[in-house]
Amino acid sequence: MDNNEYREAIGFLAGLTIGAVIGTAAALLIAPQSGARTRRQIARKAEDWTEAAGETLEEARDDALELADKASRETRRLARRARKGADRTGERLAEVVEKGRDRLHH
C-alpha cells in the first residue's frame, strides 16, 4: 500500500465511522422508546464504534510500519547497488588513466 492509498483508506474509514456514528445516534434519538433505553443503546453503539475505530487505526499503523520497513529495505538495496556501480566506475576510470599514462610514457 503506497502513501496515497494509505491516506485515502484512512480518510474513507474515518468518514465511514463518523457517518455511522451520526446515523446510529440519529436513528436512536428518533426511535419511539424511553430516554434511558435510548441512552444505553447510544452508549453501547459508541463503545462498538470506538472499538472498531481502534482496530482500524491499529491496522493502519501496522500497514504504515510495514510500508516504512519495505521502503527502508529498498533504500538499502539501492544504496548497495549504487556503491557497487560507483566502485566499478572508479576501477574503470583508474584503468583508463593508467592506460593514458602508459601511452604518454611510451
C-alpha positions as a Markdown table, in Angstrom:
| # | Residue | x | y | z |
|---|---|---|---|---|
| 1 | Met | 0.0 | 0.0 | 0.0 |
| 2 | Asp | 1.6 | 3.3 | -1.1 |
| 3 | Asn | 1.3 | 6.5 | 0.8 |
| 4 | Asn | -1.6 | 7.9 | -1.2 |
| 5 | Glu | -3.6 | 4.7 | -0.9 |
| 6 | Tyr | -2.9 | 4.7 | 2.8 |
| 7 | Arg | -4.2 | 8.3 | 3.2 |
| 8 | Glu | -7.3 | 7.6 | 1.1 |
| 9 | Ala | -8.1 | 4.4 | 3.1 |
| 10 | Ile | -7.7 | 6.3 | 6.4 |
| 11 | Gly | -9.9 | 9.2 | 5.1 |
| 12 | Phe | -12.5 | 6.7 | 3.9 |
| 13 | Leu | -12.6 | 4.8 | 7.2 |
| 14 | Ala | -12.8 | 7.9 | 9.2 |
| 15 | Gly | -15.7 | 9.2 | 7.2 |
| 16 | Leu | -17.4 | 5.9 | 7.3 |
| 17 | Thr | -17.0 | 5.7 | 11.1 |
| 18 | Ile | -18.2 | 9.3 | 11.7 |
| 19 | Gly | -21.2 | 8.8 | 9.4 |
| 20 | Ala | -22.2 | 5.5 | 11.0 |
| 21 | Val | -22.0 | 7.0 | 14.5 |
| 22 | Ile | -24.1 | 10.1 | 13.5 |
| 23 | Gly | -26.6 | 7.9 | 11.6 |
| 24 | Thr | -26.9 | 5.5 | 14.5 |
| 25 | Ala | -27.3 | 8.3 | 17.1 |
| 26 | Ala | -29.9 | 10.0 | 14.9 |
| 27 | Ala | -31.9 | 6.8 | 14.4 |
| 28 | Leu | -31.8 | 6.0 | 18.1 |
| 29 | Leu | -32.9 | 9.5 | 19.1 |
| 30 | Ile | -35.8 | 9.4 | 16.6 |
| 31 | Ala | -36.9 | 5.9 | 17.7 |
| 32 | Pro | -40.0 | 5.7 | 19.9 |
| 33 | Gln | -38.6 | 4.4 | 23.2 |
| 34 | Ser | -37.7 | 5.6 | 26.6 |
| 35 | Gly | -34.8 | 8.1 | 27.1 |
| 36 | Ala | -32.9 | 5.7 | 29.4 |
| 37 | Arg | -33.1 | 2.9 | 26.9 |
| 38 | Thr | -32.0 | 5.2 | 24.1 |
| 39 | Arg | -29.0 | 6.4 | 26.1 |
| 40 | Arg | -28.0 | 2.8 | 26.8 |
| 41 | Gln | -28.2 | 1.9 | 23.2 |
| 42 | Ile | -26.2 | 5.0 | 22.2 |
| 43 | Ala | -23.6 | 4.2 | 24.8 |
| 44 | Arg | -23.3 | 0.6 | 23.5 |
| 45 | Lys | -23.1 | 1.7 | 19.9 |
| 46 | Ala | -20.5 | 4.3 | 20.8 |
| 47 | Glu | -18.4 | 1.6 | 22.5 |
| 48 | Asp | -18.7 | -0.7 | 19.5 |
| 49 | Trp | -17.7 | 2.1 | 17.1 |
| 50 | Thr | -14.8 | 3.2 | 19.4 |
| 51 | Glu | -13.5 | -0.4 | 19.4 |
| 52 | Ala | -13.9 | -0.7 | 15.6 |
| 53 | Ala | -12.1 | 2.6 | 15.1 |
| 54 | Gly | -9.3 | 1.5 | 17.4 |
| 55 | Glu | -8.9 | -1.7 | 15.4 |
| 56 | Thr | -8.9 | 0.2 | 12.2 |
| 57 | Leu | -6.2 | 2.6 | 13.4 |
| 58 | Glu | -4.1 | -0.3 | 14.7 |
| 59 | Glu | -4.4 | -2.0 | 11.2 |
| 60 | Ala | -3.5 | 1.3 | 9.6 |
| 61 | Arg | -0.5 | 1.7 | 11.9 |
| 62 | Asp | 0.7 | -1.8 | 11.1 |
| 63 | Asp | 0.3 | -1.1 | 7.4 |
| 64 | Ala | 2.3 | 2.1 | 7.8 |
| 65 | Leu | 5.1 | 0.3 | 9.7 |
| 66 | Glu | 5.2 | -2.4 | 7.0 |
| 67 | Leu | 5.4 | 0.2 | 4.3 |
| 68 | Ala | 8.2 | 2.0 | 6.1 |
| 69 | Asp | 10.1 | -1.3 | 6.6 |
| 70 | Lys | 9.8 | -2.1 | 2.8 |
| 71 | Ala | 11.0 | 1.4 | 1.9 |
| 72 | Ser | 14.0 | 1.1 | 4.3 |
| 73 | Arg | 15.0 | -2.3 | 2.8 |
| 74 | Glu | 14.6 | -1.0 | -0.8 |
| 75 | Thr | 16.7 | 2.1 | 0.1 |
| 76 | Arg | 19.5 | -0.1 | 1.5 |
| 77 | Arg | 19.3 | -2.3 | -1.6 |
| 78 | Leu | 19.6 | 0.6 | -3.9 |
| 79 | Ala | 22.4 | 2.2 | -1.9 |
| 80 | Arg | 24.4 | -1.1 | -2.2 |
| 81 | Arg | 23.7 | -1.2 | -5.9 |
| 82 | Ala | 24.9 | 2.4 | -6.3 |
| 83 | Arg | 28.1 | 1.7 | -4.3 |
| 84 | Lys | 28.9 | -1.3 | -6.5 |
| 85 | Gly | 28.3 | 0.8 | -9.6 |
| 86 | Ala | 30.5 | 3.6 | -8.3 |
| 87 | Asp | 33.2 | 1.1 | -7.4 |
| 88 | Arg | 33.1 | -0.4 | -10.9 |
| 89 | Thr | 33.2 | 3.1 | -12.5 |
| 90 | Gly | 36.1 | 4.1 | -10.3 |
| 91 | Glu | 38.0 | 0.9 | -11.3 |
| 92 | Arg | 37.4 | 1.5 | -15.0 |
| 93 | Leu | 38.5 | 5.1 | -14.6 |
| 94 | Ala | 41.7 | 4.0 | -12.9 |
| 95 | Glu | 42.3 | 1.6 | -15.8 |
| 96 | Val | 41.8 | 4.3 | -18.4 |
| 97 | Val | 44.1 | 6.7 | -16.5 |
| 98 | Glu | 46.7 | 4.1 | -16.3 |
| 99 | Lys | 46.5 | 3.3 | -20.0 |
| 100 | Gly | 46.7 | 7.0 | -20.7 |
| 101 | Arg | 49.9 | 7.3 | -18.6 |
| 102 | Asp | 51.4 | 4.3 | -20.3 |
| 103 | Arg | 50.7 | 5.8 | -23.8 |
| 104 | Leu | 52.3 | 9.1 | -22.7 |
| 105 | His | 55.4 | 7.4 | -21.4 |
| 106 | His | 56.0 | 5.1 | -24.4 |
